[in-house]
Amino acid sequence: MKDGGRKLAKSAAIRLCGNDVRTGAFVTRINVVFSIGALHGGGSERQILLALRHLNRKEFAPILYLIYRHGPLLDQVPDDVPIAVFAERCKAPTLYWPGGMHRQRVSDMAKFLKEVRADVCYDRTFLMTLIAADAAQRAGVPNVSTVVTDPELGFAPVAGRFQLIKKRRLRRLYGNSSKVMAVSNGAARSAERFYGLKPDSVQTLYNGVDVGALQAAADSDVDDPWWTAAGDGRPVFRIVSAGRLNREKGFHLLIDAVRQLQQQKPTIDFRLAILGDGPDGRQHLEQQTAALDLSNTVHLPGFRTDAAAWYASADLYVLSSLLEGMPNVLLEAMAVQTPVLATDCPSGPAEILDNGTCGLLCEPGSATALSQGIHAILQDPKNAAMRSERAALRVKECFSVQSAVSRLQTILADCSHTFRTRQKAR
């Protein structure tokens, strides 16, 4: 039963231990609290869900702690995972004072970790680390924090007010964490430089994707007449991209690139679908599309649960980002063997694409570079197909959910065991 109230503490504590159904042996499971702000359609939220689905229930008892019960991915949380929600556990303060809400969140999560007898706490995104790592360290619970983007470029656009204070707090929290992970080698080194952490203190744990589920989902038809309709006698070239509709994803550059291609190759019916949500970003992209007279060429279908089918039915997936950590959408497109073009931005695409052997890389921040990359794929489809075959194999070998969750389980178990051992030694 999922419950954001006090009943959760009792039910979660009961799940800590029990008898193995097959052997009857008494076992103690590791009680791990996963935490994130909400369950919107971003990569970190998807990685949390994959971990919740695939975590070995014989060894781990997962619980999910959210700040808000929001997002289209909420219904994908496994039924056996209890959900606690700060906004439902605590009343909003009647008076506002700077930092008051943050302190309330840290206090509640620290209390919650004690209520459910958490053995280890896991968080993703630095905004959640500010809450969860602080709460875990106050509650005396080992914590694992994950850096999901290159902070040298990605911190400032997201951090909001009081950035210097937040950066100093993160340096302290990361420095006191049981383990700090990053989703790519580039993000790990960037985090060490940006926060002033010890060299090689941040380890890399690549994101994982469920290759089997993606390939099965890719067999479905896309329910969108604009996307599936035949051309007007011209060959159709379908391009797809996906992500939160913010400026860092570079969708505005991709739209400009498609406009350039239209002018250069009027004999081709280009279609660009950008999957994802973001109210402010949507408005800007729609205005840009209208100003360039691309309303029949560019489509914004919103968040799609059938994204894999869109990828598989496209001629090309384009990652136009200005910065990244380890983009799940690129891995997903590779898994269904769609040719890919990605900007060589810090810090994940080159690692994923094996420096260009599994897909084309182009200069970030340039619409012209994107149009030239798309043109190169148009000119040499055999080479693109060869790269896509390598890409699918690379995802299976290096980025499967099984390998990612297996390593995460080892990290969580080691942190819990080390902490318990130290506690006994005192």
Backbone torsions as a table, in degrees:
resi	resn	phi	psi	omega
1	MET	NA	127.2	178.2
2	LYS	-87.6	132.4	-173.9
3	ASP	-153.3	126.7	178.3
4	GLY	-86.9	-0.7	-176.4
5	GLY	-97.8	-162.5	-173.4
6	ARG	-73.4	-19.9	178.9
7	LYS	-60.3	-25.9	-176.9
8	LEU	-62.1	-38.1	-177.1
9	ALA	-58.3	-44.9	-179.0
10	LYS	-67.9	-45.6	-177.6
11	SER	-65.4	-38.0	-179.0
12	ALA	-70.0	-38.7	-180.0
13	ALA	-63.1	-37.1	178.7
14	ILE	-62.7	-31.5	-175.2
15	ARG	-77.7	-3.4	-178.6
16	LEU	-63.1	-32.0	-174.7
17	CYS	-146.7	167.9	-179.1
18	GLY	173.0	-167.2	-179.8
19	ASN	-107.5	136.8	174.4
20	ASP	-64.2	126.6	-174.5
21	VAL	-60.4	-37.4	-175.0
22	ARG	-81.4	-42.6	-173.3
23	THR	-101.4	-19.1	-176.4
24	GLY	79.3	-0.1	-177.6
25	ALA	-72.1	145.5	178.9
26	PHE	-80.3	126.7	-177.1
27	VAL	-127.2	149.8	174.9
28	THR	-113.5	124.7	-179.3
29	ARG	-97.6	156.0	178.4
30	ILE	-83.2	121.2	-179.1
31	ASN	-86.5	107.7	-175.5
32	VAL	-115.6	127.6	178.6
33	VAL	-100.5	117.0	174.4
34	PHE	-91.6	139.4	-176.1
35	SER	-137.5	139.6	175.5
36	ILE	-161.2	161.9	-174.0
37	GLY	-62.9	-50.3	179.8
38	ALA	-158.7	-176.9	-177.1
39	LEU	-116.6	62.6	171.7
40	HIS	-77.6	-174.3	-169.7
41	GLY	-89.8	21.3	-177.2
42	GLY	-78.9	171.8	-177.6
43	GLY	-63.8	-40.0	-179.6
44	SER	-64.9	-40.4	177.9
45	GLU	-63.2	-39.5	179.5
46	ARG	-67.1	-37.6	178.5
47	GLN	-67.5	-37.9	174.8
48	ILE	-59.6	-46.3	-179.5
49	LEU	-62.1	-42.9	178.7
50	LEU	-60.6	-41.7	178.1
51	ALA	-64.1	-42.9	179.4
52	LEU	-62.3	-37.3	-178.9
53	ARG	-72.1	-40.7	-167.9
54	HIS	-101.9	-6.0	179.4
55	LEU	-60.9	135.5	-177.8
56	ASN	-66.7	113.2	-175.7
57	ARG	-73.0	-14.9	176.5
58	LYS	-74.7	-24.2	-177.1
59	GLU	-110.2	-24.8	-172.8
60	PHE	-130.2	144.7	172.8
61	ALA	-118.6	98.2	-175.4
62	PRO	-82.3	146.3	174.9
63	ILE	-134.7	146.4	-179.5
64	LEU	-114.1	127.9	176.7
65	TYR	-115.0	120.1	179.5
66	LEU	-115.0	156.2	170.5
67	ILE	-81.2	-43.2	179.0
68	TYR	-130.4	143.4	175.2
69	ARG	-86.3	71.0	-178.3
70	HIS	-126.7	158.4	168.5
71	GLY	115.5	147.1	-178.5
72	PRO	-71.2	-9.0	-178.9
73	LEU	-94.7	2.0	-177.5
74	LEU	-58.0	-40.6	-176.3
75	ASP	-74.0	-1.8	178.1
76	GLN	-96.7	-0.4	175.6
77	VAL	-68.4	129.5	179.8
78	PRO	-54.8	146.0	-176.1
79	ASP	-62.6	-25.7	-177.3
80	ASP	-88.4	6.8	-179.0
81	VAL	-103.3	112.2	175.9
82	PRO	-67.0	147.0	179.2
83	ILE	-119.3	127.4	171.7
84	ALA	-111.4	140.0	-175.5
85	VAL	-128.8	120.7	-179.0
86	PHE	-54.2	-46.5	-175.5
87	ALA	-63.1	-18.6	178.7
88	GLU	-98.4	-22.8	179.9
89	ARG	-83.5	-28.9	-173.1
90	CYS	-126.0	142.5	175.6
91	LYS	-80.6	146.3	176.9
92	ALA	-65.7	137.9	180.0
93	PRO	-64.2	144.8	-179.7
94	THR	-78.7	-24.5	178.6
95	LEU	-115.6	144.0	178.1
96	TYR	-99.8	133.6	170.0
97	TRP	-144.1	145.4	-174.8
98	PRO	-54.7	126.5	178.7
99	GLY	82.0	-2.6	-176.2
100	GLY	-64.2	-45.1	179.8
101	MET	-64.1	-40.3	179.0
102	HIS	-62.5	-45.1	179.7
103	ARG	-63.0	-35.8	178.4
104	GLN	-65.7	-39.9	179.0
105	ARG	-65.8	-44.1	178.5
106	VAL	-62.1	-44.5	-179.0
107	SER	-61.8	-44.8	-178.9
108	ASP	-66.2	-40.9	-178.8
109	MET	-69.2	-36.8	175.6
110	ALA	-60.4	-42.7	177.6
111	LYS	-63.5	-42.0	-179.3
112	PHE	-63.6	-42.3	179.5
113	LEU	-59.3	-36.5	176.7
114	LYS	-72.1	-39.2	-179.1
115	GLU	-59.0	-42.8	-175.9
116	VAL	-93.8	5.4	178.8
117	ARG	55.6	50.2	-177.6
118	ALA	-62.7	136.8	174.8
119	ASP	-92.1	-25.5	-179.9
120	VAL	-161.4	148.5	-179.5
121	CYS	-120.6	136.7	-177.8
122	TYR	-126.2	130.0	178.5
123	ASP	-133.6	157.5	174.9
124	ARG	-130.8	148.1	-176.7
125	THR	78.7	140.1	-175.9
126	PHE	-68.0	-26.6	177.6
127	LEU	-65.2	-36.7	177.2
128	MET	-78.0	-30.8	176.0
129	THR	-60.2	-37.8	178.6
130	LEU	-57.9	-29.3	178.8
131	ILE	-93.8	-56.5	-169.8
132	ALA	-69.6	-44.9	-179.7
133	ALA	-65.1	-40.6	177.5
134	ASP	-62.5	-45.0	-179.7
135	ALA	-63.5	-44.3	-178.8
136	ALA	-63.5	-42.8	-178.0
137	GLN	-69.3	-31.8	175.0
138	ARG	-71.4	-34.9	-177.8
139	ALA	-83.7	-5.2	-178.0
140	GLY	73.5	35.8	-179.8
141	VAL	-115.8	132.1	177.7
142	PRO	-62.4	144.1	-177.8
143	ASN	-131.4	146.8	174.7
144	VAL	-118.6	119.7	-179.8
145	SER	-112.7	144.6	-174.4
146	THR	-121.9	125.0	174.9
147	VAL	-87.0	122.0	-171.1
148	VAL	-109.5	-0.7	176.5
149	THR	-150.5	171.4	178.3
150	ASP	-75.1	106.8	-173.6
151	PRO	-68.2	-24.4	178.9
152	GLU	-62.5	-26.6	176.9
153	LEU	-111.5	-32.1	-170.6
154	GLY	-94.2	-11.3	-177.0
155	PHE	-70.9	-53.4	-173.1
156	ALA	-58.6	-43.0	-178.3
157	PRO	-66.3	-18.3	-173.7
158	VAL	-110.0	-27.3	-167.5
159	ALA	-67.5	-25.7	-180.0
160	GLY	73.1	-140.8	-176.2
161	ARG	-77.8	164.0	174.3
162	PHE	56.1	45.3	-174.3
163	GLN	-63.9	-39.5	-179.4
164	LEU	-63.1	-41.6	178.6
165	ILE	-63.9	-44.6	180.0
166	LYS	-63.3	-40.1	179.6
167	LYS	-63.7	-42.6	178.4
168	ARG	-64.8	-40.7	178.6
169	ARG	-63.9	-41.1	-179.8
170	LEU	-65.6	-37.7	176.4
171	ARG	-58.8	-44.1	179.2
172	ARG	-67.0	-44.7	-177.1
173	LEU	-66.2	-45.0	176.9
174	TYR	-62.6	-39.5	-179.6
175	GLY	-64.8	-28.4	-179.7
176	ASN	-98.6	1.1	-178.2
177	SER	-73.6	151.4	175.9
178	SER	-64.5	-36.0	178.7
179	LYS	-156.2	138.1	172.8
180	VAL	-117.7	124.5	-179.1
181	MET	-113.3	159.1	172.0
182	ALA	-136.8	154.5	-173.2
183	VAL	-83.1	-6.5	175.7
184	SER	-153.1	161.5	177.4
185	ASN	-63.2	-39.2	179.2
186	GLY	-62.8	-42.9	178.5
187	ALA	-66.1	-34.7	179.3
188	ALA	-64.1	-47.6	-179.7
189	ARG	-67.4	-38.0	178.2
190	SER	-62.2	-42.4	179.6
191	ALA	-62.8	-40.6	178.9
192	GLU	-62.2	-42.7	179.3
193	ARG	-69.0	-47.5	-172.3
194	PHE	-66.4	-42.2	-176.3
195	TYR	-95.4	-2.1	180.0
196	GLY	70.7	37.7	179.6
197	LEU	-88.6	163.2	-179.7
198	LYS	-63.2	143.3	177.6
199	PRO	-57.1	137.5	178.4
200	ASP	62.9	18.9	177.4
201	SER	-83.2	-18.8	178.6
202	VAL	-99.7	121.8	-179.3
203	GLN	-94.5	160.5	-178.7
204	THR	-102.1	131.0	171.3
205	LEU	-131.6	105.1	-178.2
206	TYR	-64.5	148.5	170.9
207	ASN	-62.7	154.6	176.4
208	GLY	-119.8	153.4	174.6
209	VAL	-128.3	149.2	179.4
210	ASP	-85.7	91.2	-173.2
211	VAL	-60.0	-44.9	-178.9
212	GLY	-60.9	-45.0	-179.9
213	ALA	-66.2	-39.0	178.6
214	LEU	-64.2	-44.1	-178.8
215	GLN	-66.9	-35.4	176.4
216	ALA	-67.4	-43.2	180.0
217	ALA	-67.0	-28.6	-178.3
218	ALA	-67.6	-19.6	-179.9
219	ASP	-76.1	-12.0	-179.6
220	SER	-74.3	156.1	176.7
221	ASP	-84.5	145.7	175.4
222	VAL	-81.1	125.3	-178.7
223	ASP	-91.1	73.6	179.3
224	ASP	-155.7	106.2	-175.5
225	PRO	-59.3	-35.1	179.7
226	TRP	-61.9	-40.5	-177.0
227	TRP	-73.4	-39.3	-172.4
228	THR	-91.7	-12.7	-175.9
229	ALA	-64.7	147.0	176.2
230	ALA	-70.0	161.5	-179.3
231	GLY	-77.5	-179.2	-179.2
232	ASP	-92.4	32.2	-175.4
233	GLY	106.1	-21.7	175.6
234	ARG	-88.1	150.6	174.1
235	PRO	-65.2	141.8	-179.3
236	VAL	-97.3	133.4	175.5
237	PHE	-121.1	111.0	-173.8
238	ARG	-97.8	125.7	178.8
239	ILE	-117.1	135.8	178.8
240	VAL	-128.2	146.7	172.7
241	SER	-144.0	166.1	-176.0
242	ALA	-157.4	152.1	177.1
243	GLY	149.4	177.2	176.0
244	ARG	-65.3	139.4	-175.0
245	LEU	-81.8	70.1	174.5
246	ASN	-123.8	168.4	-172.1
247	ARG	-65.4	-31.1	-178.3
248	GLU	-62.9	-21.3	179.4
249	LYS	-79.4	-11.2	174.0
250	GLY	70.2	21.4	-178.6
251	PHE	-64.5	-31.2	178.3
252	HIS	-62.1	-34.5	177.5
253	LEU	-71.8	-37.2	179.1
254	LEU	-65.6	-39.3	176.9
255	ILE	-62.8	-43.3	176.5
256	ASP	-61.5	-38.7	-180.0
257	ALA	-63.9	-41.3	178.3
258	VAL	-64.9	-36.2	176.3
259	ARG	-62.6	-41.5	177.1
260	GLN	-62.0	-42.9	-179.3
261	LEU	-64.4	-39.4	177.4
262	GLN	-57.5	-42.7	-178.5
263	GLN	-70.9	-34.3	-178.0
264	GLN	-80.3	-32.6	-175.5
265	LYS	-131.7	73.2	-177.9
266	PRO	-69.1	-10.5	179.3
267	THR	-82.3	-2.3	-179.5
268	ILE	-113.5	136.8	176.5
269	ASP	-90.5	93.4	179.4
270	PHE	-79.9	137.8	174.0
271	ARG	-134.1	129.3	-179.2
272	LEU	-120.4	120.5	174.7
273	ALA	-111.2	125.9	177.8
274	ILE	-112.9	109.3	-177.2
275	LEU	-89.8	135.3	176.6
276	GLY	142.8	172.3	-177.9
277	ASP	-123.8	168.7	179.4
278	GLY	147.7	98.9	-171.6
279	PRO	-53.8	-49.6	-178.3
280	ASP	-66.7	-44.6	180.0
281	GLY	-64.4	-37.8	178.9
282	ARG	-60.8	-45.4	-178.4
283	GLN	-59.7	-45.2	-179.6
284	HIS	-64.6	-42.0	-179.4
285	LEU	-68.2	-37.9	177.4
286	GLU	-65.2	-39.7	177.7
287	GLN	-64.7	-42.3	178.4
288	GLN	-62.6	-44.3	-179.9
289	THR	-60.3	-44.1	179.8
290	ALA	-66.2	-41.5	-178.6
291	ALA	-64.0	-31.4	-179.7
292	LEU	-92.5	4.2	-179.9
293	ASP	57.7	47.1	-178.3
294	LEU	-115.0	21.8	-176.0
295	SER	-61.3	-28.3	178.3
296	ASN	-91.6	-1.6	-176.4
297	THR	-111.2	-35.7	-177.0
298	VAL	-110.9	133.1	-175.7
299	HIS	-129.8	135.9	178.0
300	LEU	-117.5	87.1	-174.5
301	PRO	-75.6	-5.6	-177.5
302	GLY	84.3	-167.5	178.0
303	PHE	-68.5	131.7	-177.3
304	ARG	-125.6	128.8	174.8
305	THR	-77.8	-16.0	179.6
306	ASP	-102.1	35.2	-176.2
307	ALA	-57.5	-37.7	-178.3
308	ALA	-60.2	-36.2	178.6
309	ALA	-67.5	-36.5	175.3
310	TRP	-63.4	-45.3	179.5
311	TYR	-59.4	-47.6	-175.0
312	ALA	-66.0	-30.2	-178.2
313	SER	-87.6	-3.1	-179.3
314	ALA	-88.4	156.4	173.2
315	ASP	-82.8	-20.9	-176.1
316	LEU	-159.4	138.2	169.4
317	TYR	-104.8	132.7	-180.0
318	VAL	-119.9	125.6	171.1
319	LEU	-102.6	110.3	-173.2
320	SER	-104.0	16.5	-169.4
321	SER	-63.0	150.6	172.6
322	LEU	-86.6	-25.2	175.3
323	LEU	-156.0	153.3	-179.0
324	GLU	-150.8	175.4	170.7
325	GLY	-116.2	-72.1	175.1
326	MET	-150.1	85.6	-169.6
327	PRO	-66.1	113.7	178.4
328	ASN	-59.8	-38.6	-175.4
329	VAL	-61.4	-34.6	177.5
330	LEU	-67.1	-43.0	176.9
331	LEU	-61.2	-40.7	-178.1
332	GLU	-66.1	-41.8	177.6
333	ALA	-64.8	-40.1	177.7
334	MET	-63.7	-38.5	-176.7
335	ALA	-63.0	-31.5	179.9
336	VAL	-96.6	14.0	171.4
337	GLN	63.7	40.2	172.0
338	THR	-93.5	131.7	175.8
339	PRO	-56.5	144.0	-176.5
340	VAL	-129.6	147.4	170.5
341	LEU	-126.1	130.4	-178.4
342	ALA	-136.6	145.0	172.0
343	THR	-69.5	143.5	179.4
344	ASP	-85.6	60.3	-176.8
345	CYS	-91.4	158.8	172.5
346	PRO	-66.5	133.1	5.0
347	SER	-142.3	13.0	-174.4
348	GLY	-107.1	-36.9	-170.8
349	PRO	-56.5	-44.2	-179.0
350	ALA	-63.7	-38.0	177.0
351	GLU	-63.9	-43.6	-179.4
352	ILE	-64.0	-45.3	-173.8
353	LEU	-87.1	11.4	178.5
354	ASP	52.4	48.7	177.8
355	ASN	56.9	33.1	172.0
356	GLY	103.9	-3.5	179.9
357	THR	-77.0	-18.7	-178.2
358	CYS	-110.4	5.7	179.8
359	GLY	170.4	159.6	-178.5
360	LEU	-76.9	145.0	173.4
361	LEU	-116.3	144.3	177.3
362	CYS	-138.8	168.3	-179.1
363	GLU	-62.5	133.7	177.2
364	PRO	-76.9	156.0	174.6
365	GLY	77.5	17.0	-175.8
366	SER	-135.5	118.2	175.2
367	ALA	-65.3	-36.4	-180.0
368	THR	-64.7	-41.1	178.0
369	ALA	-63.0	-38.3	177.8
370	LEU	-66.2	-44.7	-179.9
371	SER	-64.3	-37.3	178.1
372	GLN	-67.0	-37.4	177.9
373	GLY	-66.3	-42.8	177.6
374	ILE	-63.5	-41.1	179.0
375	HIS	-61.9	-39.8	179.3
376	ALA	-62.9	-37.7	178.7
377	ILE	-70.8	-38.3	175.3
378	LEU	-59.8	-37.6	-175.5
379	GLN	-77.0	-24.7	-175.2
380	ASP	-137.0	70.8	-177.6
381	PRO	-64.5	-29.0	179.7
382	LYS	-65.4	-42.2	178.6
383	ASN	-65.4	-38.8	177.9
384	ALA	-63.7	-39.9	179.0
385	ALA	-66.2	-38.8	178.3
386	MET	-63.2	-43.5	177.6
387	ARG	-63.2	-38.6	-178.1
388	SER	-67.4	-32.2	175.6
389	GLU	-65.9	-43.7	176.1
390	ARG	-62.3	-38.7	-178.0
391	ALA	-63.0	-45.4	-179.8
392	ALA	-61.0	-40.3	178.9
393	LEU	-67.6	-40.0	-179.7
394	ARG	-64.1	-40.9	178.2
395	VAL	-61.9	-44.5	-178.9
396	LYS	-62.6	-38.8	-175.7
397	GLU	-81.7	-34.5	-169.4
398	CYS	-114.4	-21.9	-170.8
399	PHE	-129.3	28.3	179.5
400	SER	-74.9	151.9	179.0
401	VAL	-64.2	-31.3	-179.6
402	GLN	-62.9	-45.4	-179.2
403	SER	-70.4	-37.8	-179.7
404	ALA	-65.5	-46.4	-178.3
405	VAL	-70.3	-35.4	177.8
406	SER	-60.3	-44.6	178.8
407	ARG	-68.2	-39.1	178.3
408	LEU	-62.2	-41.4	178.3
409	GLN	-60.0	-42.2	178.9
410	THR	-62.2	-42.5	179.8
411	ILE	-64.1	-46.9	-179.6
412	LEU	-62.8	-43.4	-179.6
413	ALA	-65.8	-42.2	-179.9
414	ASP	-63.7	-42.5	179.6
415	CYS	-63.5	-43.3	179.4
416	SER	-64.6	-45.2	-178.3
417	HIS	-65.6	-44.9	179.8
418	THR	-61.3	-41.6	-179.8
419	PHE	-64.6	-45.2	179.7
420	ARG	-61.6	-41.1	-179.1
421	THR	-62.4	-43.2	178.8
422	ARG	-65.5	-38.1	179.6
423	GLN	-63.9	-40.8	179.6
424	LYS	-67.6	-31.8	-176.7
425	ALA	-74.3	-17.1	-178.1
426	ARG	-75.4	NA	NA
